[in-house]
Amino acid sequence: SPQAEKPEVELTDDDLAAWEREFGKIDVSSLLPKPPAFVDPPPQQPESSIEDLVVPSKIKDDSDLIRQLEEELRRCQEEDF
């Protein structure tokens, strides 16, 4: 015989724990829209400020970071010799 439709129930912590065991942890924050607090303010300074070297969030991708580190390394080596 066809099963009767179950009424919708609230998920309990046990349900979530079982789900996590089965499928891995759910990152709830990734499902939510980010609040405005997390949006970077527009930069107040010119692009090549020292902050750009220090603050990883301003570096667009790894290649930028690598290039900056290589330049930094070259500068240090030139000062040594």
Jmol script that loads the backbone (N, CA, C; Angstrom):
load data "model"
ATOM      1  N   SER A   1       0.846  -1.206   0.000  1.00  0.00           N
ATOM      2  CA  SER A   1       0.000   0.000   0.000  1.00  0.00           C
ATOM      3  C   SER A   1       0.879   1.253   0.000  1.00  0.00           C
ATOM      4  N   PRO A   2       0.469   2.290  -0.694  1.00  0.00           N
ATOM      5  CA  PRO A   2       1.292   3.515  -0.721  1.00  0.00           C
ATOM      6  C   PRO A   2       1.424   4.132   0.660  1.00  0.00           C
ATOM      7  N   GLN A   3       2.620   4.628   0.964  1.00  0.00           N
ATOM      8  CA  GLN A   3       2.839   5.231   2.288  1.00  0.00           C
ATOM      9  C   GLN A   3       2.094   6.549   2.383  1.00  0.00           C
ATOM     10  N   ALA A   4       1.527   6.809   3.545  1.00  0.00           N
ATOM     11  CA  ALA A   4       0.889   8.104   3.765  1.00  0.00           C
ATOM     12  C   ALA A   4       1.964   9.182   3.808  1.00  0.00           C
ATOM     13  N   GLU A   5       1.683  10.342   3.212  1.00  0.00           N
ATOM     14  CA  GLU A   5       2.673  11.418   3.237  1.00  0.00           C
ATOM     15  C   GLU A   5       2.918  11.874   4.663  1.00  0.00           C
ATOM     16  N   LYS A   6       4.205  11.966   5.016  1.00  0.00           N
ATOM     17  CA  LYS A   6       4.524  12.430   6.368  1.00  0.00           C
ATOM     18  C   LYS A   6       4.315  13.941   6.430  1.00  0.00           C
ATOM     19  N   PRO A   7       3.770  14.412   7.540  1.00  0.00           N
ATOM     20  CA  PRO A   7       3.681  15.867   7.708  1.00  0.00           C
ATOM     21  C   PRO A   7       5.088  16.446   7.834  1.00  0.00           C
ATOM     22  N   GLU A   8       5.262  17.690   7.398  1.00  0.00           N
ATOM     23  CA  GLU A   8       6.578  18.305   7.519  1.00  0.00           C
ATOM     24  C   GLU A   8       6.930  18.473   8.992  1.00  0.00           C
ATOM     25  N   VAL A   9       8.185  18.093   9.319  1.00  0.00           N
ATOM     26  CA  VAL A   9       8.619  18.210  10.716  1.00  0.00           C
ATOM     27  C   VAL A   9       9.878  19.073  10.761  1.00  0.00           C
ATOM     28  N   GLU A  10      10.079  19.683  11.921  1.00  0.00           N
ATOM     29  CA  GLU A  10      11.310  20.446  12.121  1.00  0.00           C
ATOM     30  C   GLU A  10      12.485  19.471  12.192  1.00  0.00           C
ATOM     31  N   LEU A  11      13.605  19.867  11.606  1.00  0.00           N
ATOM     32  CA  LEU A  11      14.814  19.061  11.740  1.00  0.00           C
ATOM     33  C   LEU A  11      15.364  19.204  13.160  1.00  0.00           C
ATOM     34  N   THR A  12      15.672  18.090  13.769  1.00  0.00           N
ATOM     35  CA  THR A  12      16.267  18.141  15.098  1.00  0.00           C
ATOM     36  C   THR A  12      17.780  18.070  14.975  1.00  0.00           C
ATOM     37  N   ASP A  13      18.466  18.311  16.090  1.00  0.00           N
ATOM     38  CA  ASP A  13      19.928  18.191  16.097  1.00  0.00           C
ATOM     39  C   ASP A  13      20.349  16.778  15.717  1.00  0.00           C
ATOM     40  N   ASP A  14      19.555  15.776  16.150  1.00  0.00           N
ATOM     41  CA  ASP A  14      19.870  14.389  15.790  1.00  0.00           C
ATOM     42  C   ASP A  14      19.793  14.205  14.276  1.00  0.00           C
ATOM     43  N   ASP A  15      18.783  14.794  13.658  1.00  0.00           N
ATOM     44  CA  ASP A  15      18.656  14.700  12.201  1.00  0.00           C
ATOM     45  C   ASP A  15      19.883  15.310  11.526  1.00  0.00           C
ATOM     46  N   LEU A  16      20.286  16.487  12.014  1.00  0.00           N
ATOM     47  CA  LEU A  16      21.445  17.163  11.434  1.00  0.00           C
ATOM     48  C   LEU A  16      22.699  16.323  11.632  1.00  0.00           C
ATOM     49  N   ALA A  17      22.849  15.729  12.819  1.00  0.00           N
ATOM     50  CA  ALA A  17      24.024  14.908  13.095  1.00  0.00           C
ATOM     51  C   ALA A  17      24.059  13.703  12.164  1.00  0.00           C
ATOM     52  N   ALA A  18      22.904  13.093  11.950  1.00  0.00           N
ATOM     53  CA  ALA A  18      22.827  11.949  11.045  1.00  0.00           C
ATOM     54  C   ALA A  18      23.174  12.378   9.627  1.00  0.00           C
ATOM     55  N   TRP A  19      22.669  13.530   9.228  1.00  0.00           N
ATOM     56  CA  TRP A  19      22.966  14.046   7.891  1.00  0.00           C
ATOM     57  C   TRP A  19      24.467  14.284   7.744  1.00  0.00           C
ATOM     58  N   GLU A  20      25.085  14.905   8.777  1.00  0.00           N
ATOM     59  CA  GLU A  20      26.512  15.206   8.713  1.00  0.00           C
ATOM     60  C   GLU A  20      27.333  13.926   8.620  1.00  0.00           C
ATOM     61  N   ARG A  21      26.900  12.879   9.369  1.00  0.00           N
ATOM     62  CA  ARG A  21      27.614  11.604   9.278  1.00  0.00           C
ATOM     63  C   ARG A  21      27.540  11.057   7.857  1.00  0.00           C
ATOM     64  N   GLU A  22      26.367  11.230   7.243  1.00  0.00           N
ATOM     65  CA  GLU A  22      26.130  10.660   5.924  1.00  0.00           C
ATOM     66  C   GLU A  22      26.785  11.490   4.818  1.00  0.00           C
ATOM     67  N   PHE A  23      26.603  12.791   4.874  1.00  0.00           N
ATOM     68  CA  PHE A  23      26.950  13.647   3.741  1.00  0.00           C
ATOM     69  C   PHE A  23      28.054  14.666   4.045  1.00  0.00           C
ATOM     70  N   GLY A  24      28.490  14.735   5.302  1.00  0.00           N
ATOM     71  CA  GLY A  24      29.470  15.767   5.645  1.00  0.00           C
ATOM     72  C   GLY A  24      28.788  17.012   6.178  1.00  0.00           C
ATOM     73  N   LYS A  25      29.571  17.821   6.856  1.00  0.00           N
ATOM     74  CA  LYS A  25      29.022  18.987   7.550  1.00  0.00           C
ATOM     75  C   LYS A  25      28.454  19.994   6.544  1.00  0.00           C
ATOM     76  N   ILE A  26      27.327  20.561   6.914  1.00  0.00           N
ATOM     77  CA  ILE A  26      26.723  21.602   6.088  1.00  0.00           C
ATOM     78  C   ILE A  26      27.261  22.946   6.566  1.00  0.00           C
ATOM     79  N   ASP A  27      27.835  23.732   5.657  1.00  0.00           N
ATOM     80  CA  ASP A  27      28.271  25.078   6.013  1.00  0.00           C
ATOM     81  C   ASP A  27      27.090  26.019   5.834  1.00  0.00           C
ATOM     82  N   VAL A  28      26.374  26.267   6.928  1.00  0.00           N
ATOM     83  CA  VAL A  28      25.144  27.049   6.844  1.00  0.00           C
ATOM     84  C   VAL A  28      25.449  28.450   6.330  1.00  0.00           C
ATOM     85  N   SER A  29      26.605  29.000   6.736  1.00  0.00           N
ATOM     86  CA  SER A  29      26.906  30.388   6.348  1.00  0.00           C
ATOM     87  C   SER A  29      27.011  30.525   4.827  1.00  0.00           C
ATOM     88  N   SER A  30      27.387  29.420   4.155  1.00  0.00           N
ATOM     89  CA  SER A  30      27.519  29.516   2.702  1.00  0.00           C
ATOM     90  C   SER A  30      26.153  29.578   2.033  1.00  0.00           C
ATOM     91  N   LEU A  31      25.108  29.175   2.748  1.00  0.00           N
ATOM     92  CA  LEU A  31      23.763  29.195   2.179  1.00  0.00           C
ATOM     93  C   LEU A  31      23.107  30.567   2.349  1.00  0.00           C
ATOM     94  N   LEU A  32      23.616  31.347   3.285  1.00  0.00           N
ATOM     95  CA  LEU A  32      22.995  32.626   3.584  1.00  0.00           C
ATOM     96  C   LEU A  32      23.662  33.725   2.781  1.00  0.00           C
ATOM     97  N   PRO A  33      22.901  34.732   2.377  1.00  0.00           N
ATOM     98  CA  PRO A  33      23.540  35.897   1.756  1.00  0.00           C
ATOM     99  C   PRO A  33      24.414  36.599   2.785  1.00  0.00           C
ATOM    100  N   LYS A  34      25.582  37.058   2.352  1.00  0.00           N
ATOM    101  CA  LYS A  34      26.480  37.710   3.305  1.00  0.00           C
ATOM    102  C   LYS A  34      25.913  39.058   3.704  1.00  0.00           C
ATOM    103  N   PRO A  35      25.964  39.373   5.000  1.00  0.00           N
ATOM    104  CA  PRO A  35      25.531  40.708   5.431  1.00  0.00           C
ATOM    105  C   PRO A  35      26.499  41.758   4.906  1.00  0.00           C
ATOM    106  N   PRO A  36      26.047  43.000   4.807  1.00  0.00           N
ATOM    107  CA  PRO A  36      26.890  44.065   4.237  1.00  0.00           C
ATOM    108  C   PRO A  36      28.207  44.246   4.975  1.00  0.00           C
ATOM    109  N   ALA A  37      28.258  43.851   6.249  1.00  0.00           N
ATOM    110  CA  ALA A  37      29.475  44.055   7.039  1.00  0.00           C
ATOM    111  C   ALA A  37      30.678  43.381   6.392  1.00  0.00           C
ATOM    112  N   PHE A  38      30.441  42.299   5.622  1.00  0.00           N
ATOM    113  CA  PHE A  38      31.545  41.558   5.046  1.00  0.00           C
ATOM    114  C   PHE A  38      32.011  42.136   3.710  1.00  0.00           C
ATOM    115  N   VAL A  39      31.294  43.130   3.202  1.00  0.00           N
ATOM    116  CA  VAL A  39      31.671  43.696   1.911  1.00  0.00           C
ATOM    117  C   VAL A  39      32.845  44.642   2.108  1.00  0.00           C
ATOM    118  N   ASP A  40      33.901  44.459   1.309  1.00  0.00           N
ATOM    119  CA  ASP A  40      35.056  45.339   1.430  1.00  0.00           C
ATOM    120  C   ASP A  40      34.663  46.759   1.059  1.00  0.00           C
ATOM    121  N   PRO A  41      35.060  47.735   1.868  1.00  0.00           N
ATOM    122  CA  PRO A  41      34.841  49.123   1.467  1.00  0.00           C
ATOM    123  C   PRO A  41      35.731  49.442   0.275  1.00  0.00           C
ATOM    124  N   PRO A  42      35.346  50.406  -0.545  1.00  0.00           N
ATOM    125  CA  PRO A  42      36.212  50.764  -1.669  1.00  0.00           C
ATOM    126  C   PRO A  42      37.545  51.284  -1.135  1.00  0.00           C
ATOM    127  N   PRO A  43      38.642  50.961  -1.797  1.00  0.00           N
ATOM    128  CA  PRO A  43      39.946  51.377  -1.284  1.00  0.00           C
ATOM    129  C   PRO A  43      40.076  52.894  -1.249  1.00  0.00           C
ATOM    130  N   GLN A  44      40.595  53.412  -0.146  1.00  0.00           N
ATOM    131  CA  GLN A  44      40.737  54.855   0.001  1.00  0.00           C
ATOM    132  C   GLN A  44      42.067  55.344  -0.573  1.00  0.00           C
ATOM    133  N   GLN A  45      43.006  54.412  -0.769  1.00  0.00           N
ATOM    134  CA  GLN A  45      44.351  54.799  -1.162  1.00  0.00           C
ATOM    135  C   GLN A  45      44.647  54.312  -2.569  1.00  0.00           C
ATOM    136  N   PRO A  46      45.713  54.822  -3.197  1.00  0.00           N
ATOM    137  CA  PRO A  46      46.102  54.327  -4.519  1.00  0.00           C
ATOM    138  C   PRO A  46      46.425  52.836  -4.481  1.00  0.00           C
ATOM    139  N   GLU A  47      46.342  52.202  -5.643  1.00  0.00           N
ATOM    140  CA  GLU A  47      46.452  50.746  -5.734  1.00  0.00           C
ATOM    141  C   GLU A  47      47.685  50.185  -5.039  1.00  0.00           C
ATOM    142  N   SER A  48      48.849  50.798  -5.263  1.00  0.00           N
ATOM    143  CA  SER A  48      50.089  50.177  -4.816  1.00  0.00           C
ATOM    144  C   SER A  48      50.508  50.646  -3.425  1.00  0.00           C
ATOM    145  N   SER A  49      49.557  50.695  -2.500  1.00  0.00           N
ATOM    146  CA  SER A  49      49.918  51.073  -1.139  1.00  0.00           C
ATOM    147  C   SER A  49      50.511  49.877  -0.420  1.00  0.00           C
ATOM    148  N   ILE A  50      51.214  50.134   0.682  1.00  0.00           N
ATOM    149  CA  ILE A  50      51.830  49.038   1.438  1.00  0.00           C
ATOM    150  C   ILE A  50      50.752  48.084   1.939  1.00  0.00           C
ATOM    151  N   GLU A  51      49.549  48.609   2.160  1.00  0.00           N
ATOM    152  CA  GLU A  51      48.457  47.770   2.635  1.00  0.00           C
ATOM    153  C   GLU A  51      48.175  46.621   1.665  1.00  0.00           C
ATOM    154  N   ASP A  52      48.338  46.894   0.366  1.00  0.00           N
ATOM    155  CA  ASP A  52      48.064  45.849  -0.612  1.00  0.00           C
ATOM    156  C   ASP A  52      49.000  44.661  -0.429  1.00  0.00           C
ATOM    157  N   LEU A  53      50.215  44.936   0.054  1.00  0.00           N
ATOM    158  CA  LEU A  53      51.146  43.835   0.298  1.00  0.00           C
ATOM    159  C   LEU A  53      50.765  43.076   1.565  1.00  0.00           C
ATOM    160  N   VAL A  54      50.182  43.803   2.520  1.00  0.00           N
ATOM    161  CA  VAL A  54      49.958  43.224   3.840  1.00  0.00           C
ATOM    162  C   VAL A  54      48.606  42.533   3.950  1.00  0.00           C
ATOM    163  N   VAL A  55      47.594  43.098   3.311  1.00  0.00           N
ATOM    164  CA  VAL A  55      46.233  42.588   3.491  1.00  0.00           C
ATOM    165  C   VAL A  55      45.889  41.600   2.380  1.00  0.00           C
ATOM    166  N   PRO A  56      45.822  40.307   2.711  1.00  0.00           N
ATOM    167  CA  PRO A  56      45.593  39.290   1.673  1.00  0.00           C
ATOM    168  C   PRO A  56      44.279  39.481   0.926  1.00  0.00           C
ATOM    169  N   SER A  57      43.252  40.022   1.599  1.00  0.00           N
ATOM    170  CA  SER A  57      41.943  40.125   0.953  1.00  0.00           C
ATOM    171  C   SER A  57      41.991  41.067  -0.240  1.00  0.00           C
ATOM    172  N   LYS A  58      42.979  41.953  -0.296  1.00  0.00           N
ATOM    173  CA  LYS A  58      43.053  42.885  -1.420  1.00  0.00           C
ATOM    174  C   LYS A  58      43.799  42.285  -2.601  1.00  0.00           C
ATOM    175  N   ILE A  59      44.477  41.165  -2.374  1.00  0.00           N
ATOM    176  CA  ILE A  59      45.220  40.544  -3.466  1.00  0.00           C
ATOM    177  C   ILE A  59      44.244  39.741  -4.308  1.00  0.00           C
ATOM    178  N   LYS A  60      44.223  40.014  -5.610  1.00  0.00           N
ATOM    179  CA  LYS A  60      43.169  39.455  -6.457  1.00  0.00           C
ATOM    180  C   LYS A  60      43.292  37.931  -6.551  1.00  0.00           C
ATOM    181  N   ASP A  61      44.511  37.425  -6.757  1.00  0.00           N
ATOM    182  CA  ASP A  61      44.674  35.974  -6.828  1.00  0.00           C
ATOM    183  C   ASP A  61      46.098  35.601  -6.458  1.00  0.00           C
ATOM    184  N   ASP A  62      46.396  34.312  -6.487  1.00  0.00           N
ATOM    185  CA  ASP A  62      47.693  33.833  -6.021  1.00  0.00           C
ATOM    186  C   ASP A  62      48.840  34.382  -6.853  1.00  0.00           C
ATOM    187  N   SER A  63      48.630  34.552  -8.160  1.00  0.00           N
ATOM    188  CA  SER A  63      49.728  35.004  -9.006  1.00  0.00           C
ATOM    189  C   SER A  63      50.167  36.412  -8.607  1.00  0.00           C
ATOM    190  N   ASP A  64      49.204  37.252  -8.205  1.00  0.00           N
ATOM    191  CA  ASP A  64      49.573  38.583  -7.705  1.00  0.00           C
ATOM    192  C   ASP A  64      50.447  38.449  -6.472  1.00  0.00           C
ATOM    193  N   LEU A  65      50.028  37.582  -5.561  1.00  0.00           N
ATOM    194  CA  LEU A  65      50.763  37.401  -4.317  1.00  0.00           C
ATOM    195  C   LEU A  65      52.172  36.895  -4.610  1.00  0.00           C
ATOM    196  N   ILE A  66      52.274  35.911  -5.485  1.00  0.00           N
ATOM    197  CA  ILE A  66      53.579  35.344  -5.808  1.00  0.00           C
ATOM    198  C   ILE A  66      54.480  36.405  -6.421  1.00  0.00           C
ATOM    199  N   ARG A  67      53.933  37.199  -7.341  1.00  0.00           N
ATOM    200  CA  ARG A  67      54.742  38.238  -7.974  1.00  0.00           C
ATOM    201  C   ARG A  67      55.236  39.249  -6.931  1.00  0.00           C
ATOM    202  N   GLN A  68      54.360  39.623  -6.014  1.00  0.00           N
ATOM    203  CA  GLN A  68      54.746  40.593  -4.990  1.00  0.00           C
ATOM    204  C   GLN A  68      55.826  40.013  -4.080  1.00  0.00           C
ATOM    205  N   LEU A  69      55.680  38.727  -3.723  1.00  0.00           N
ATOM    206  CA  LEU A  69      56.691  38.101  -2.879  1.00  0.00           C
ATOM    207  C   LEU A  69      58.025  38.025  -3.604  1.00  0.00           C
ATOM    208  N   GLU A  70      57.992  37.701  -4.892  1.00  0.00           N
ATOM    209  CA  GLU A  70      59.237  37.616  -5.659  1.00  0.00           C
ATOM    210  C   GLU A  70      59.913  38.975  -5.745  1.00  0.00           C
ATOM    211  N   GLU A  71      59.116  40.025  -5.964  1.00  0.00           N
ATOM    212  CA  GLU A  71      59.695  41.367  -6.006  1.00  0.00           C
ATOM    213  C   GLU A  71      60.316  41.726  -4.661  1.00  0.00           C
ATOM    214  N   GLU A  72      59.601  41.393  -3.594  1.00  0.00           N
ATOM    215  CA  GLU A  72      60.095  41.661  -2.248  1.00  0.00           C
ATOM    216  C   GLU A  72      61.423  40.922  -2.023  1.00  0.00           C
ATOM    217  N   LEU A  73      61.468  39.671  -2.464  1.00  0.00           N
ATOM    218  CA  LEU A  73      62.667  38.857  -2.300  1.00  0.00           C
ATOM    219  C   LEU A  73      63.836  39.470  -3.068  1.00  0.00           C
ATOM    220  N   ARG A  74      63.575  39.885  -4.309  1.00  0.00           N
ATOM    221  CA  ARG A  74      64.635  40.502  -5.104  1.00  0.00           C
ATOM    222  C   ARG A  74      65.163  41.768  -4.423  1.00  0.00           C
ATOM    223  N   ARG A  75      64.242  42.582  -3.898  1.00  0.00           N
ATOM    224  CA  ARG A  75      64.679  43.808  -3.222  1.00  0.00           C
ATOM    225  C   ARG A  75      65.591  43.477  -2.046  1.00  0.00           C
ATOM    226  N   CYS A  76      65.217  42.469  -1.266  1.00  0.00           N
ATOM    227  CA  CYS A  76      66.026  42.100  -0.099  1.00  0.00           C
ATOM    228  C   CYS A  76      67.402  41.616  -0.541  1.00  0.00           C
ATOM    229  N   GLN A  77      67.443  40.814  -1.597  1.00  0.00           N
ATOM    230  CA  GLN A  77      68.721  40.288  -2.065  1.00  0.00           C
ATOM    231  C   GLN A  77      69.615  41.411  -2.578  1.00  0.00           C
ATOM    232  N   GLU A  78      69.022  42.380  -3.294  1.00  0.00           N
ATOM    233  CA  GLU A  78      69.813  43.480  -3.822  1.00  0.00           C
ATOM    234  C   GLU A  78      70.406  44.312  -2.694  1.00  0.00           C
ATOM    235  N   GLU A  79      69.654  44.450  -1.598  1.00  0.00           N
ATOM    236  CA  GLU A  79      70.165  45.225  -0.470  1.00  0.00           C
ATOM    237  C   GLU A  79      71.303  44.494   0.222  1.00  0.00           C
ATOM    238  N   ASP A  80      71.257  43.152   0.229  1.00  0.00           N
ATOM    239  CA  ASP A  80      72.296  42.382   0.911  1.00  0.00           C
ATOM    240  C   ASP A  80      73.632  42.476   0.199  1.00  0.00           C
ATOM    241  N   PHE A  81      73.617  42.490  -1.157  1.00  0.00           N
ATOM    242  CA  PHE A  81      74.891  42.421  -1.886  1.00  0.00           C
ATOM    243  C   PHE A  81      75.329  43.792  -2.374  1.00  0.00           C
TER     244      PHE A  81
END
end "model"
wireframe off; spacefill off
backbone 0.3
color backbone group
